[in-house]
Amino acid sequence: MAMATVLKMELWDRSDGSARCMITSVPVDPKKVMNTRDYAHKYRRHLAQLRAYNRFMIIIDSKGGAKDSAIGLLDAMRAEIGTKKQPAAILIDGLCGSAATYIAAGLKKVPVYITPGSRYYIHMPKTTCFVRRGGGVWNAIYKAGNKATIRDMVKMYHQKTSVPAGGIWKVLGIRKKVHVPKRTIRKWMTEGKSFTAGEAVNYGLCDGIMTRHEFEKGGAWGC
């Protein structure tokens, strides 16, 4: 049986009062892949301990994984980060691909930076159906769910490329992003497009290019 891949989250604190989260991909037995709610509960338990820290740094180097693990992590981060005054920032250091882009694009008020030489990869979710042959109803449910996933992903990337100027972006000196049409995003996903660091910034998927050293020294907050 082929191995599945899920997102893995590692947390640790730093001496400057900030906390760091590393997101990678790890292989697992397909039978042990949990549902979105279970992943959200698991990740949120870990993230809750970070409420005392004054800054939250998310570093992504992941080729992606099971959709449920990505949505669960995103839901947990939205609950624990988006509702507080705690500043947060994301750095793509290596690869941000497939399901990992849920984190980079799904946290609306969190700026995303990318290191020189890193890649941002988007594609259509797999349409393979793991139900019995002839299972008409289950096939219809699966296909409907897959269409909804594609719709959500297009909306997420579209919102990321169309964030208005102001708020945290104005403070950080970031100009208004390019408005990329949804049909263009669908075309990119169909092609399985891989963006360089410069392209990701030009299209608005990332807010700027920054080295790992600059990011960890506080560059994401202009200090």
N, C-alpha and C positions, 0 to 999 in steps of 0.2 A: 504493500500500500504506500502510495506517495505521501511524503510529509507535507503538512500545511505550514504556513508561516503566519505569525501574529506579531503585533507591536509589543515591544518590551520597554518598560519604563524603569529607570534607575534614578533614585533621588539621593542627594547629599547636600549638607549645608557647607557654608564657607565662612572663613574668619571675618569677612567684612559685613556679616549680617544678612547676606543674600543666600538664596537656595538655588540649586541647579538641578535640572531634570534632563537626563539623556534618553533619547528615544531611538531605539534600534529595532531590528527584526530578528526573531529567533524561530527556528523550526519546531513544530510540535506535532504530536499524533493527531490526525484529523478528528478522531473520536473525542479528543480532549478540548476541542475548540468550544468555548462557551458562547452564550448569547450576549447581545448588547447590554442588557440589564445587569447581568452578572459581572461583565467587565467594568461597567460604570461603577458598580458598588465596590469592586476590588480596587480600582484606581483611586476612587474618591477617599477611601480609607487611608491610603498613603498620602494623598495630597492634603488632607485635613491637617496633618502635622506641620505644614508649612505656613500656616496662618500667622505665625509669630515673626516671620522674616519680612524684611523691608523691600526686597526685590526678588524677582523670580526669573531665572534664565532657562529657556528651553532650547536644547541643542538637538538637532535632528540629523541623523545619518542612517537612513532606513530605506530599503527598497519596497517597503509596504508589507502587506499581510492581509489576514482575514478582515473583511469589512466590519464585522461585529467588534473586533478589538479596537479598531480605529474610531468608530462611532462612540463606543463606550468610553474611551480615553477623552475624546472631544467633549462628551457630555459632562464628564467629571471635571475637566478643566474649566468649562463654562460655569459650572456651579461653584467651584472653589476659587477661581481667579477673576472671572468677570463681575462678580458681585462685591468685590473688595476694592479698596484704594491702593492695594499693593501693586506697584508697577511690574509689568512683565514684558519680555521681549523674546523673540525667536531667532535662532541662528541656524541656517542650513550649512552644515560642514561636511561635505561629501555628496550624498545623494538624498533627495527627498522625492520619492517616487510612489506612484500608485496610491494605496490607502494612507500613506504617511502625509500626503498632501491635505488630508482632512484636517490635520492639526495646523498646518501652515496657512490654510485658507479659511478655516472655520472659526478662528478666534478673531472676530472683527476688529476689536479695539487694541489688538496687540501687534506692534510693528514687527515685520519679518525682514531679516538681513540674510545675506548669502555670502559665503567666502569665495574669493577668486578660484576658479577651477571647479567649483561645485556644479551640480546639475539638478534641475527641477523637471520631473517627468510625469506627464499625465496620459491616461489612456482610457478606453472604454472598459468597464468591468467585464469579467468573463461571463459568457452566456451559457456555459456548460450547465446542463440540468441533471442533478443527481437523483432523479425519481425514476420509477419503473416505466418501462416502455408502455405506451398506451394509457398512461395515467393522465387523461385529458384535463381533469380539474386541477390536479397538482401542477401540471405543466403551465396551465393558464395563470395560476397564482404566482408561480415562480417568474414567469415572463412579466407579469404586472409589477412584481416587486423589483425586477431588474430595470424596468422602464422608470420607476419612481426613483431608484438609486441614481440613474443617469441624469434625470431631471434635477435632483438635489445637487449633484456634483457640478453641473453646468451653472446652476444658480449661485453656488458657493464661489466658483472661480470668477463668475461675472461680477459678483459683489466685491470681490477682492480687487479686481482691476478697475472698479468704478467708485472707490471710496472718495467722498468729497474732501476738499481741503478744510482745514480747521482742526480744532481739538488737539490731540497729541501730535498729529502730523505737523500742524502749524508750529507748535513748540519746538519740534525737532527739525524744523526747516525743510520739511518734505512738501513738494508741490503736488497739486491735484494730479491724480493718475489718469492714464489713458482709458477711455471707455471702449472696451472690446465687445463687439456684438456677440450674442449667444450663439449664432450660427457659426461664427469663427471658432469659438471655443469647442463646439461639437465637432467641427472639422479637425481641430487639433487632437481631440480625444480619439477620433476614428483613426487618425494617422498614427497615434501613439507618439506624440511630440515630446522631444527632450530639449529643454531650454538651457542655454549656457547662463552663467551668472548675469552677464550683461543683458541678455534677452529677457530673463525673468524680471529684471528691474525695469526695462523699457516697456514691457507689457503690463506692469503693475502688479505682478504676482508677488514680487518682493519690493521692499521699500528702499533698499540700498545695499551696497557691497561693503563688507567689513571683514577684517581678519579675525581669527579666533582670539588673538591676543587683545585687539582693540575692544572686542565685544566683552570679554571677561574683565577687562579693566574699567568697564563702565561706559564705553562709547555709545551703547544703545540708549543711554539716558543723558547723553551730552555732558558727561563729567569725566 
